[in-house]
Amino acid sequence: NGLRDLLPKALIPVTLSLAGLDPTKPVHQVTREERRVLGRIIKGVPLAITGSLPLAAAIVTAGGVDLKEVDPRTMESRLVKGLYLAGEVLDIDGYTGGYNLQAAFSTGWLAGRAAAE
């Protein structure tokens, strides 16, 4: 389906239903008008945030130490010498799917190497 790069998997059937589109219809058969309707729904559907899950259920967290305050070669704090920072303590937010893990591994390796020197 052509929406998998645009929407979370769970929202695709709901979005197609709101647009009145058959989920089995091949992308190349979707008409211009159907694309317009779909675009209006994706861009304009009102969503009410009613709460959040506990932090333990989070996939990623946002916020952290500003990267301007960290030496990117060593991950040492520019404000506190001898303090090395890595992973989610930093203000790095990537898409899910391994980006945050890779940032944690890479910054951890840099910080560990520099701290050991």
MOPAC internal coordinates of N, CA, C and O (Angstrom, degrees):
PM7 1SCF
backbone

  N    0.0000 0     0.00 0     0.00 0    0    0    0
  C    1.4449 1     0.00 0     0.00 0    1    0    0
  C    1.5100 1   108.77 1     0.00 0    2    1    0
  O    1.2310 1   120.73 1   -37.38 1    3    2    1
  N    1.3179 1   116.22 1   142.62 1    3    2    1
  C    1.4511 1   122.15 1  -175.34 1    5    3    2
  C    1.5101 1   115.22 1   -73.65 1    6    5    3
  O    1.2310 1   119.50 1   175.28 1    7    6    5
  N    1.3162 1   118.57 1    -4.72 1    7    6    5
  C    1.4662 1   121.22 1  -177.94 1    9    7    6
  C    1.5192 1   113.46 1   -95.42 1   10    9    7
  O    1.2310 1   119.33 1   171.69 1   11   10    9
  N    1.3203 1   118.88 1    -8.31 1   11   10    9
  C    1.4631 1   119.98 1  -172.86 1   13   11   10
  C    1.5291 1   113.60 1   -64.08 1   14   13   11
  O    1.2310 1   119.85 1   158.76 1   15   14   13
  N    1.3340 1   117.88 1   -21.24 1   15   14   13
  C    1.4653 1   120.10 1   176.23 1   17   15   14
  C    1.5309 1   112.17 1   -89.95 1   18   17   15
  O    1.2310 1   120.42 1   172.64 1   19   18   17
  N    1.3233 1   116.80 1    -7.36 1   19   18   17
  C    1.4643 1   120.98 1  -176.99 1   21   19   18
  C    1.5184 1   114.30 1  -107.29 1   22   21   19
  O    1.2310 1   120.55 1   150.24 1   23   22   21
  N    1.3261 1   116.55 1   -29.76 1   23   22   21
  C    1.4648 1   120.47 1  -172.62 1   25   23   22
  C    1.5191 1   111.36 1  -132.29 1   26   25   23
  O    1.2310 1   120.33 1   -26.74 1   27   26   25
  N    1.3270 1   116.98 1   153.26 1   27   26   25
  C    1.4667 1   119.61 1   170.83 1   29   27   26
  C    1.5303 1   109.46 1   -60.48 1   30   29   27
  O    1.2310 1   120.90 1   -34.42 1   31   30   29
  N    1.3093 1   115.88 1   145.58 1   31   30   29
  C    1.4654 1   122.15 1  -175.68 1   33   31   30
  C    1.5314 1   112.90 1   -51.06 1   34   33   31
  O    1.2310 1   120.20 1   138.35 1   35   34   33
  N    1.3252 1   117.22 1   -41.65 1   35   34   33
  C    1.4653 1   120.77 1  -176.95 1   37   35   34
  C    1.5305 1   112.64 1   -68.59 1   38   37   35
  O    1.2310 1   119.72 1   157.26 1   39   38   37
  N    1.3357 1   118.14 1   -22.74 1   39   38   37
  C    1.4699 1   120.41 1  -178.99 1   41   39   38
  C    1.5225 1   113.55 1   -86.01 1   42   41   39
  O    1.2310 1   119.94 1   163.29 1   43   42   41
  N    1.3167 1   117.72 1   -16.71 1   43   42   41
  C    1.4654 1   120.17 1  -175.44 1   45   43   42
  C    1.5273 1   112.37 1   -61.97 1   46   45   43
  O    1.2310 1   118.63 1   128.90 1   47   46   45
  N    1.3434 1   120.22 1   -51.10 1   47   46   45
  C    1.4706 1   118.53 1   179.95 1   49   47   46
  C    1.5312 1   112.97 1   -61.87 1   50   49   47
  O    1.2310 1   120.39 1   142.74 1   51   50   49
  N    1.3171 1   116.86 1   -37.26 1   51   50   49
  C    1.4690 1   120.85 1   179.30 1   53   51   50
  C    1.5242 1   109.87 1   -64.97 1   54   53   51
  O    1.2310 1   120.41 1   135.15 1   55   54   53
  N    1.3237 1   116.82 1   -44.85 1   55   54   53
  C    1.4622 1   121.62 1  -179.08 1   57   55   54
  C    1.5239 1   110.70 1   -63.60 1   58   57   55
  O    1.2310 1   120.48 1   135.13 1   59   58   57
  N    1.3308 1   116.69 1   -44.87 1   59   58   57
  C    1.4625 1   119.88 1   178.52 1   61   59   58
  C    1.5243 1   111.10 1   -62.77 1   62   61   59
  O    1.2310 1   120.47 1   141.10 1   63   62   61
  N    1.3123 1   116.70 1   -38.90 1   63   62   61
  C    1.4632 1   120.80 1   178.32 1   65   63   62
  C    1.5256 1   110.76 1   -63.78 1   66   65   63
  O    1.2310 1   120.36 1   134.70 1   67   66   65
  N    1.3354 1   116.92 1   -45.30 1   67   66   65
  C    1.4711 1   120.53 1   178.36 1   69   67   66
  C    1.5269 1   111.49 1   -61.18 1   70   69   67
  O    1.2310 1   120.96 1   146.48 1   71   70   69
  N    1.3430 1   115.78 1   -33.52 1   71   70   69
  C    1.4621 1   120.53 1  -179.81 1   73   71   70
  C    1.5232 1   112.18 1   -82.73 1   74   73   71
  O    1.2310 1   120.56 1   171.11 1   75   74   73
  N    1.3393 1   116.54 1    -8.89 1   75   74   73
  C    1.4576 1   119.81 1  -178.15 1   77   75   74
  C    1.5142 1   113.10 1    72.58 1   78   77   75
  O    1.2310 1   120.34 1  -153.37 1   79   78   77
  N    1.3335 1   116.95 1    26.63 1   79   78   77
  C    1.4637 1   121.14 1  -178.26 1   81   79   78
  C    1.5224 1   111.46 1  -100.86 1   82   81   79
  O    1.2310 1   121.10 1   -36.53 1   83   82   81
  N    1.3094 1   115.51 1   143.47 1   83   82   81
  C    1.4578 1   122.43 1   176.05 1   85   83   82
  C    1.5307 1   107.95 1   -74.97 1   86   85   83
  O    1.2310 1   119.44 1   -58.50 1   87   86   85
  N    1.3318 1   118.67 1   121.50 1   87   86   85
  C    1.4691 1   120.53 1  -177.76 1   89   87   86
  C    1.5260 1   113.94 1   -65.39 1   90   89   87
  O    1.2310 1   120.07 1   165.06 1   91   90   89
  N    1.3371 1   117.46 1   -14.94 1   91   90   89
  C    1.4679 1   119.67 1   179.35 1   93   91   90
  C    1.5301 1   112.00 1   -93.84 1   94   93   91
  O    1.2310 1   120.23 1   177.64 1   95   94   93
  N    1.3277 1   117.17 1    -2.36 1   95   94   93
  C    1.4679 1   121.02 1  -178.45 1   97   95   94
  C    1.5266 1   109.75 1   -69.72 1   98   97   95
  O    1.2310 1   119.86 1   -53.02 1   99   98   97
  N    1.3340 1   117.87 1   126.98 1   99   98   97
  C    1.4721 1   119.93 1   178.06 1  101   99   98
  C    1.5333 1   111.08 1   -62.04 1  102  101   99
  O    1.2310 1   120.86 1   -35.05 1  103  102  101
  N    1.3169 1   115.96 1   144.95 1  103  102  101
  C    1.4677 1   121.83 1  -177.18 1  105  103  102
  C    1.5243 1   111.41 1   -55.93 1  106  105  103
  O    1.2310 1   119.96 1   139.40 1  107  106  105
  N    1.3222 1   117.69 1   -40.60 1  107  106  105
  C    1.4698 1   119.84 1  -176.86 1  109  107  106
  C    1.5343 1   112.95 1   -68.48 1  110  109  107
  O    1.2310 1   119.95 1   170.55 1  111  110  109
  N    1.3369 1   117.70 1    -9.45 1  111  110  109
  C    1.4609 1   120.82 1   178.08 1  113  111  110
  C    1.5348 1   112.96 1  -100.26 1  114  113  111
  O    1.2310 1   120.21 1   178.04 1  115  114  113
  N    1.3245 1   117.21 1    -1.96 1  115  114  113
  C    1.4634 1   120.60 1   178.91 1  117  115  114
  C    1.5306 1   107.88 1   -73.32 1  118  117  115
  O    1.2310 1   120.78 1   -52.60 1  119  118  117
  N    1.3239 1   116.11 1   127.40 1  119  118  117
  C    1.4642 1   120.43 1  -177.01 1  121  119  118
  C    1.5335 1   111.15 1   -77.47 1  122  121  119
  O    1.2310 1   121.70 1   -13.55 1  123  122  121
  N    1.3168 1   114.36 1   166.45 1  123  122  121
  C    1.4654 1   120.40 1   177.80 1  125  123  122
  C    1.5276 1   110.39 1   -58.90 1  126  125  123
  O    1.2310 1   120.28 1   136.01 1  127  126  125
  N    1.3277 1   117.06 1   -43.99 1  127  126  125
  C    1.4652 1   120.59 1  -179.70 1  129  127  126
  C    1.5273 1   110.99 1   -64.57 1  130  129  127
  O    1.2310 1   120.06 1   140.19 1  131  130  129
  N    1.3280 1   117.49 1   -39.81 1  131  130  129
  C    1.4666 1   120.42 1   177.66 1  133  131  130
  C    1.5316 1   110.72 1   -63.94 1  134  133  131
  O    1.2310 1   120.54 1   142.45 1  135  134  133
  N    1.3283 1   116.58 1   -37.55 1  135  134  133
  C    1.4750 1   120.07 1   176.32 1  137  135  134
  C    1.5262 1   110.82 1   -65.28 1  138  137  135
  O    1.2310 1   120.38 1   140.33 1  139  138  137
  N    1.3275 1   116.89 1   -39.67 1  139  138  137
  C    1.4725 1   120.48 1   177.79 1  141  139  138
  C    1.5258 1   110.98 1   -62.08 1  142  141  139
  O    1.2310 1   120.71 1   133.71 1  143  142  141
  N    1.3263 1   116.24 1   -46.29 1  143  142  141
  C    1.4692 1   120.81 1   178.98 1  145  143  142
  C    1.5226 1   109.59 1   -60.52 1  146  145  143
  O    1.2310 1   120.59 1   133.61 1  147  146  145
  N    1.3151 1   116.47 1   -46.39 1  147  146  145
  C    1.4628 1   121.33 1   179.51 1  149  147  146
  C    1.5293 1   110.92 1   -60.10 1  150  149  147
  O    1.2310 1   120.44 1   136.76 1  151  150  149
  N    1.3248 1   116.77 1   -43.24 1  151  150  149
  C    1.4633 1   120.86 1   177.77 1  153  151  150
  C    1.5147 1   112.48 1   -61.85 1  154  153  151
  O    1.2310 1   120.44 1   137.95 1  155  154  153
  N    1.3320 1   116.76 1   -42.05 1  155  154  153
  C    1.4707 1   120.29 1   178.25 1  157  155  154
  C    1.5255 1   110.90 1   -62.47 1  158  157  155
  O    1.2310 1   120.55 1   140.13 1  159  158  157
  N    1.3135 1   116.55 1   -39.87 1  159  158  157
  C    1.4681 1   120.02 1   179.97 1  161  159  158
  C    1.5238 1   110.60 1   -67.89 1  162  161  159
  O    1.2310 1   120.35 1   132.59 1  163  162  161
  N    1.3233 1   116.93 1   -47.41 1  163  162  161
  C    1.4696 1   120.19 1  -178.75 1  165  163  162
  C    1.5236 1   110.91 1   -61.26 1  166  165  163
  O    1.2310 1   120.51 1   138.70 1  167  166  165
  N    1.3235 1   116.63 1   -41.30 1  167  166  165
  C    1.4620 1   120.14 1  -177.14 1  169  167  166
  C    1.5204 1   113.82 1   -82.05 1  170  169  167
  O    1.2310 1   120.16 1   155.31 1  171  170  169
  N    1.3392 1   117.30 1   -24.69 1  171  170  169
  C    1.4477 1   117.71 1  -169.14 1  173  171  170
  C    1.5053 1   118.38 1  -123.12 1  174  173  171
  O    1.2310 1   119.53 1  -179.54 1  175  174  173
  N    1.3101 1   118.50 1     0.46 1  175  174  173
  C    1.4608 1   117.89 1  -177.95 1  177  175  174
  C    1.5292 1   109.33 1   -69.10 1  178  177  175
  O    1.2310 1   120.04 1   -52.48 1  179  178  177
  N    1.3250 1   117.53 1   127.52 1  179  178  177
  C    1.4663 1   118.98 1   179.23 1  181  179  178
  C    1.5337 1   110.43 1   -75.73 1  182  181  179
  O    1.2310 1   120.88 1   -48.21 1  183  182  181
  N    1.2987 1   115.92 1   131.79 1  183  182  181
  C    1.4605 1   121.84 1   177.65 1  185  183  182
  C    1.5158 1   108.53 1  -120.76 1  186  185  183
  O    1.2310 1   120.80 1   -51.69 1  187  186  185
  N    1.3053 1   116.07 1   128.31 1  187  186  185
  C    1.4626 1   120.79 1   177.99 1  189  187  186
  C    1.5224 1   108.85 1   -99.87 1  190  189  187
  O    1.2310 1   120.65 1   -56.89 1  191  190  189
  N    1.3164 1   116.36 1   123.11 1  191  190  189
  C    1.4572 1   120.81 1   175.72 1  193  191  190
  C    1.5165 1   106.96 1   -83.73 1  194  193  191
  O    1.2310 1   121.02 1   -59.76 1  195  194  193
  N    1.3082 1   115.65 1   120.24 1  195  194  193
  C    1.4633 1   120.09 1  -174.64 1  197  195  194
  C    1.5205 1   113.03 1  -107.24 1  198  197  195
  O    1.2310 1   120.41 1   176.50 1  199  198  197
  N    1.3078 1   116.82 1    -3.50 1  199  198  197
  C    1.4585 1   119.22 1   179.88 1  201  199  198
  C    1.5122 1   110.19 1   161.43 1  202  201  199
  O    1.2310 1   120.94 1     8.09 1  203  202  201
  N    1.2936 1   115.81 1  -171.91 1  203  202  201
  C    1.4585 1   120.33 1   178.36 1  205  203  202
  C    1.5215 1   109.14 1  -143.83 1  206  205  203
  O    1.2310 1   121.81 1   -18.29 1  207  206  205
  N    1.3007 1   114.14 1   161.71 1  207  206  205
  C    1.4561 1   120.15 1   175.83 1  209  207  206
  C    1.5203 1   108.80 1   -80.10 1  210  209  207
  O    1.2310 1   119.61 1   -15.20 1  211  210  209
  N    1.3171 1   118.34 1   164.80 1  211  210  209
  C    1.4625 1   119.90 1   177.57 1  213  211  210
  C    1.5304 1   111.12 1   -66.01 1  214  213  211
  O    1.2310 1   120.38 1   -22.41 1  215  214  213
  N    1.3138 1   116.87 1   157.59 1  215  214  213
  C    1.4574 1   122.66 1  -178.67 1  217  215  214
  C    1.5248 1   111.49 1   -54.07 1  218  217  215
  O    1.2310 1   119.91 1   146.03 1  219  218  217
  N    1.3138 1   117.78 1   -33.97 1  219  218  217
  C    1.4672 1   121.15 1  -179.24 1  221  219  218
  C    1.5289 1   111.88 1   -62.15 1  222  221  219
  O    1.2310 1   119.82 1   157.37 1  223  222  221
  N    1.3229 1   117.94 1   -22.63 1  223  222  221
  C    1.4598 1   121.64 1  -179.77 1  225  223  222
  C    1.5304 1   112.26 1   -93.41 1  226  225  223
  O    1.2310 1   120.00 1   178.97 1  227  226  225
  N    1.3220 1   117.60 1    -1.03 1  227  226  225
  C    1.4616 1   121.40 1  -176.40 1  229  227  226
  C    1.5211 1   111.34 1   -68.22 1  230  229  227
  O    1.2310 1   121.18 1   -35.89 1  231  230  229
  N    1.3236 1   115.35 1   144.11 1  231  230  229
  C    1.4597 1   120.91 1   174.35 1  233  231  230
  C    1.5218 1   108.79 1   -82.84 1  234  233  231
  O    1.2310 1   120.49 1   135.11 1  235  234  233
  N    1.3126 1   116.67 1   -44.89 1  235  234  233
  C    1.4624 1   122.64 1   175.48 1  237  235  234
  C    1.5188 1   107.68 1  -139.47 1  238  237  235
  O    1.2310 1   120.94 1   -16.75 1  239  238  237
  N    1.3136 1   115.80 1   163.25 1  239  238  237
  C    1.4556 1   120.44 1   172.95 1  241  239  238
  C    1.5183 1   107.96 1  -116.68 1  242  241  239
  O    1.2310 1   120.21 1   -23.02 1  243  242  241
  N    1.3056 1   117.20 1   156.98 1  243  242  241
  C    1.4559 1   121.79 1   179.56 1  245  243  242
  C    1.5159 1   109.05 1  -111.99 1  246  245  243
  O    1.2310 1   121.56 1   -25.00 1  247  246  245
  N    1.3177 1   114.63 1   155.00 1  247  246  245
  C    1.4592 1   119.59 1   179.34 1  249  247  246
  C    1.5128 1   110.91 1    92.91 1  250  249  247
  O    1.2310 1   121.24 1     0.97 1  251  250  249
  N    1.3013 1   115.23 1  -179.03 1  251  250  249
  C    1.4549 1   120.65 1  -178.85 1  253  251  250
  C    1.5094 1   110.53 1   131.91 1  254  253  251
  O    1.2310 1   121.15 1    12.93 1  255  254  253
  N    1.3107 1   115.40 1  -167.07 1  255  254  253
  C    1.4619 1   121.65 1  -178.43 1  257  255  254
  C    1.5284 1   108.97 1   -69.00 1  258  257  255
  O    1.2310 1   120.78 1   -51.34 1  259  258  257
  N    1.3283 1   116.12 1   128.66 1  259  258  257
  C    1.4600 1   122.45 1   178.81 1  261  259  258
  C    1.5271 1   109.34 1   -59.94 1  262  261  259
  O    1.2310 1   120.30 1   -47.63 1  263  262  261
  N    1.3257 1   117.03 1   132.37 1  263  262  261
  C    1.4618 1   121.24 1  -177.64 1  265  263  262
  C    1.5259 1   112.63 1   -63.65 1  266  265  263
  O    1.2310 1   119.90 1   158.09 1  267  266  265
  N    1.3304 1   117.80 1   -21.91 1  267  266  265
  C    1.4671 1   120.59 1   176.74 1  269  267  266
  C    1.5258 1   110.90 1   -66.22 1  270  269  267
  O    1.2310 1   120.47 1   160.16 1  271  270  269
  N    1.3302 1   116.71 1   -19.84 1  271  270  269
  C    1.4665 1   121.50 1  -178.78 1  273  271  270
  C    1.5271 1   112.38 1   -92.22 1  274  273  271
  O    1.2310 1   120.34 1  -171.00 1  275  274  273
  N    1.3465 1   116.95 1     9.00 1  275  274  273
  C    1.4629 1   121.17 1  -175.49 1  277  275  274
  C    1.5255 1   109.64 1  -129.42 1  278  277  275
  O    1.2310 1   120.58 1   -45.27 1  279  278  277
  N    1.3356 1   116.49 1   134.73 1  279  278  277
  C    1.4620 1   121.43 1   174.87 1  281  279  278
  C    1.5347 1   107.34 1   -74.22 1  282  281  279
  O    1.2310 1   119.29 1   -64.17 1  283  282  281
  N    1.3382 1   118.96 1   115.83 1  283  282  281
  C    1.4611 1   120.43 1  -174.37 1  285  283  282
  C    1.5308 1   114.08 1   -68.48 1  286  285  283
  O    1.2310 1   119.66 1   162.76 1  287  286  285
  N    1.3295 1   118.25 1   -17.24 1  287  286  285
  C    1.4702 1   120.69 1   178.97 1  289  287  286
  C    1.5137 1   112.23 1   -80.19 1  290  289  287
  O    1.2310 1   120.88 1   151.82 1  291  290  289
  N    1.3461 1   115.92 1   -28.18 1  291  290  289
  C    1.4692 1   119.77 1  -175.10 1  293  291  290
  C    1.5235 1   113.25 1  -124.13 1  294  293  291
  O    1.2310 1   120.11 1   165.14 1  295  294  293
  N    1.3079 1   117.39 1   -14.86 1  295  294  293
  C    1.4689 1   124.31 1  -174.58 1  297  295  294
  C    1.5320 1   111.64 1    66.01 1  298  297  295
  O    1.2310 1   120.55 1  -159.77 1  299  298  297
  N    1.3321 1   116.56 1    20.23 1  299  298  297
  C    1.4646 1   120.78 1   177.27 1  301  299  298
  C    1.5221 1   109.26 1   -82.97 1  302  301  299
  O    1.2310 1   120.76 1   -40.68 1  303  302  301
  N    1.3134 1   116.15 1   139.32 1  303  302  301
  C    1.4524 1   121.90 1   176.58 1  305  303  302
  C    1.5207 1   109.20 1   -61.12 1  306  305  303
  O    1.2310 1   120.36 1   -43.77 1  307  306  305
  N    1.3236 1   116.92 1   136.23 1  307  306  305
  C    1.4672 1   120.76 1   174.57 1  309  307  306
  C    1.5313 1   110.19 1   -78.37 1  310  309  307
  O    1.2310 1   120.55 1   164.94 1  311  310  309
  N    1.3366 1   116.55 1   -15.06 1  311  310  309
  C    1.4589 1   121.17 1  -177.51 1  313  311  310
  C    1.5262 1   112.86 1   -96.80 1  314  313  311
  O    1.2310 1   120.32 1   147.67 1  315  314  313
  N    1.3304 1   116.99 1   -32.33 1  315  314  313
  C    1.4710 1   121.32 1  -177.77 1  317  315  314
  C    1.5230 1   107.77 1  -128.03 1  318  317  315
  O    1.2310 1   120.35 1   -78.78 1  319  318  317
  N    1.3247 1   116.94 1   101.22 1  319  318  317
  C    1.4655 1   121.32 1  -179.70 1  321  319  318
  C    1.5259 1   109.77 1   -61.06 1  322  321  319
  O    1.2310 1   121.19 1   -41.16 1  323  322  321
  N    1.3331 1   115.34 1   138.84 1  323  322  321
  C    1.4562 1   120.40 1   179.61 1  325  323  322
  C    1.5216 1   113.85 1    87.40 1  326  325  323
  O    1.2310 1   120.12 1   177.13 1  327  326  325
  N    1.3421 1   117.38 1    -2.87 1  327  326  325
  C    1.4619 1   121.43 1   177.68 1  329  327  326
  C    1.5244 1   107.80 1  -102.09 1  330  329  327
  O    1.2310 1   120.64 1   -61.60 1  331  330  329
  N    1.3250 1   116.39 1   118.40 1  331  330  329
  C    1.4582 1   122.51 1  -178.29 1  333  331  330
  C    1.5267 1   109.11 1  -108.53 1  334  333  331
  O    1.2310 1   121.05 1   -43.13 1  335  334  333
  N    1.3230 1   115.59 1   136.87 1  335  334  333
  C    1.4632 1   121.29 1  -172.37 1  337  335  334
  C    1.5259 1   110.13 1  -121.21 1  338  337  335
  O    1.2310 1   120.78 1   -35.94 1  339  338  337
  N    1.3353 1   116.12 1   144.06 1  339  338  337
  C    1.4623 1   120.04 1  -179.30 1  341  339  338
  C    1.5215 1   110.61 1  -154.98 1  342  341  339
  O    1.2310 1   121.32 1   -19.19 1  343  342  341
  N    1.3240 1   115.08 1   160.81 1  343  342  341
  C    1.4619 1   121.62 1   171.79 1  345  343  342
  C    1.5156 1   113.89 1    67.26 1  346  345  343
  O    1.2310 1   121.28 1    38.75 1  347  346  345
  N    1.3281 1   115.15 1  -141.25 1  347  346  345
  C    1.4596 1   120.92 1  -172.18 1  349  347  346
  C    1.5202 1   114.36 1   -75.02 1  350  349  347
  O    1.2310 1   120.05 1   177.28 1  351  350  349
  N    1.3308 1   117.52 1    -2.72 1  351  350  349
  C    1.4615 1   119.16 1   173.64 1  353  351  350
  C    1.5365 1   109.27 1   -73.41 1  354  353  351
  O    1.2310 1   120.58 1   163.68 1  355  354  353
  N    1.3495 1   116.49 1   -16.32 1  355  354  353
  C    1.4604 1   122.40 1   179.85 1  357  355  354
  C    1.5260 1   110.70 1   -91.89 1  358  357  355
  O    1.2310 1   120.71 1   -25.48 1  359  358  357
  N    1.3176 1   116.26 1   154.52 1  359  358  357
  C    1.4608 1   121.47 1   178.42 1  361  359  358
  C    1.5282 1   109.33 1   -82.95 1  362  361  359
  O    1.2310 1   121.04 1  -107.32 1  363  362  361
  N    1.3235 1   115.61 1    72.68 1  363  362  361
  C    1.4672 1   122.88 1   177.53 1  365  363  362
  C    1.5193 1   106.92 1  -126.32 1  366  365  363
  O    1.2310 1   120.46 1   -55.36 1  367  366  365
  N    1.3212 1   116.72 1   124.64 1  367  366  365
  C    1.4638 1   121.20 1   176.54 1  369  367  366
  C    1.5181 1   108.17 1  -126.68 1  370  369  367
  O    1.2310 1   120.28 1   -65.15 1  371  370  369
  N    1.3060 1   117.07 1   114.85 1  371  370  369
  C    1.4595 1   121.11 1   175.08 1  373  371  370
  C    1.5082 1   109.70 1  -113.22 1  374  373  371
  O    1.2310 1   121.27 1   -12.96 1  375  374  373
  N    1.3228 1   115.17 1   167.04 1  375  374  373
  C    1.4584 1   118.45 1   173.21 1  377  375  374
  C    1.5164 1   107.92 1   -63.33 1  378  377  375
  O    1.2310 1   120.49 1   -23.23 1  379  378  377
  N    1.2974 1   116.67 1   156.77 1  379  378  377
  C    1.4562 1   119.56 1   176.18 1  381  379  378
  C    1.5257 1   108.61 1   -69.76 1  382  381  379
  O    1.2310 1   120.92 1    -8.09 1  383  382  381
  N    1.2861 1   115.85 1   171.91 1  383  382  381
  C    1.4587 1   119.55 1  -179.88 1  385  383  382
  C    1.5120 1   111.86 1   103.30 1  386  385  383
  O    1.2310 1   120.16 1  -158.07 1  387  386  385
  N    1.3067 1   117.29 1    21.93 1  387  386  385
  C    1.4542 1   119.85 1   174.51 1  389  387  386
  C    1.5119 1   115.64 1   110.34 1  390  389  387
  O    1.2310 1   119.63 1   164.52 1  391  390  389
  N    1.3316 1   118.31 1   -15.48 1  391  390  389
  C    1.4635 1   120.12 1  -177.76 1  393  391  390
  C    1.5282 1   111.33 1   -61.80 1  394  393  391
  O    1.2310 1   120.21 1   135.40 1  395  394  393
  N    1.3062 1   117.21 1   -44.60 1  395  394  393
  C    1.4610 1   120.48 1  -179.55 1  397  395  394
  C    1.5229 1   111.24 1   -69.16 1  398  397  395
  O    1.2310 1   120.44 1   142.97 1  399  398  397
  N    1.3255 1   116.76 1   -37.03 1  399  398  397
  C    1.4702 1   119.65 1   175.78 1  401  399  398
  C    1.5218 1   110.22 1   -63.09 1  402  401  399
  O    1.2310 1   120.43 1   135.60 1  403  402  401
  N    1.3346 1   116.78 1   -44.40 1  403  402  401
  C    1.4626 1   119.58 1   179.59 1  405  403  402
  C    1.5242 1   110.84 1   -63.02 1  406  405  403
  O    1.2310 1   119.95 1   139.61 1  407  406  405
  N    1.3205 1   117.70 1   -40.39 1  407  406  405
  C    1.4662 1   120.59 1   177.10 1  409  407  406
  C    1.5211 1   110.14 1   -61.79 1  410  409  407
  O    1.2310 1   120.23 1   138.76 1  411  410  409
  N    1.3276 1   117.17 1   -41.24 1  411  410  409
  C    1.4666 1   120.65 1   179.02 1  413  411  410
  C    1.5251 1   110.85 1   -65.25 1  414  413  411
  O    1.2310 1   120.23 1   134.79 1  415  414  413
  N    1.3339 1   117.16 1   -45.21 1  415  414  413
  C    1.4680 1   120.36 1   179.84 1  417  415  414
  C    1.5276 1   110.90 1   -62.93 1  418  417  415
  O    1.2310 1   120.66 1   133.52 1  419  418  417
  N    1.3312 1   116.34 1   -46.48 1  419  418  417
  C    1.4665 1   120.42 1  -176.11 1  421  419  418
  C    1.5226 1   112.25 1   -67.48 1  422  421  419
  O    1.2310 1   120.35 1   134.11 1  423  422  421
  N    1.3378 1   116.94 1   -45.89 1  423  422  421
  C    1.4661 1   118.65 1   179.77 1  425  423  422
  C    1.5272 1   110.49 1   -69.28 1  426  425  423
  O    1.2310 1   120.19 1   147.17 1  427  426  425
  N    1.3233 1   117.25 1   -32.83 1  427  426  425
  C    1.4666 1   120.76 1   176.24 1  429  427  426
  C    1.5176 1   111.62 1   -64.44 1  430  429  427
  O    1.2310 1   120.77 1   138.34 1  431  430  429
  N    1.3213 1   116.14 1   -41.66 1  431  430  429
  C    1.4723 1   120.42 1   178.71 1  433  431  430
  C    1.5247 1   110.07 1   -64.36 1  434  433  431
  O    1.2310 1   120.49 1   133.28 1  435  434  433
  N    1.3431 1   116.66 1   -46.72 1  435  434  433
  C    1.4684 1   120.32 1   179.08 1  437  435  434
  C    1.5242 1   111.36 1   -60.51 1  438  437  435
  O    1.2310 1   120.54 1   132.96 1  439  438  437
  N    1.3220 1   116.57 1   -47.04 1  439  438  437
  C    1.4693 1   120.90 1  -178.67 1  441  439  438
  C    1.5234 1   110.85 1   -64.21 1  442  441  439
  O    1.2310 1   120.31 1   135.92 1  443  442  441
  N    1.3192 1   117.02 1   -44.08 1  443  442  441
  C    1.4664 1   120.50 1  -179.80 1  445  443  442
  C    1.5119 1   112.33 1   -63.91 1  446  445  443
  O    1.2310 1   120.44 1   136.50 1  447  446  445
  N    1.3174 1   116.77 1   -43.50 1  447  446  445
  C    1.4666 1   121.22 1   179.01 1  449  447  446
  C    1.5256 1   110.47 1   -62.22 1  450  449  447
  O    1.2310 1   120.57 1   133.51 1  451  450  449
  N    1.3398 1   116.52 1   -46.49 1  451  450  449
  C    1.4679 1   120.42 1  -178.42 1  453  451  450
  C    1.5263 1   111.27 1   -66.91 1  454  453  451
  O    1.2310 1   120.04 1   139.92 1  455  454  453
  N    1.3185 1   117.53 1   -40.08 1  455  454  453
  C    1.4698 1   120.57 1  -179.20 1  457  455  454
  C    1.5263 1   111.26 1   -66.23 1  458  457  455
  O    1.2310 1   120.35 1   148.93 1  459  458  457
  N    1.3255 1   116.93 1   -31.07 1  459  458  457
  C    1.4676 1   120.98 1  -178.77 1  461  459  458
  C    1.5254 1   112.45 1   -77.34 1  462  461  459
  O    1.2310 1   120.05 1   161.66 1  463  462  461
  N    1.3223 1   117.50 1   -18.34 1  463  462  461
  C    1.4794 1   120.41 1  -178.01 1  465  463  462
  C    1.5091 1   112.34 1   -76.86 1  466  465  463
  O    1.2310 1   120.10 1   180.00 1  467  466  465

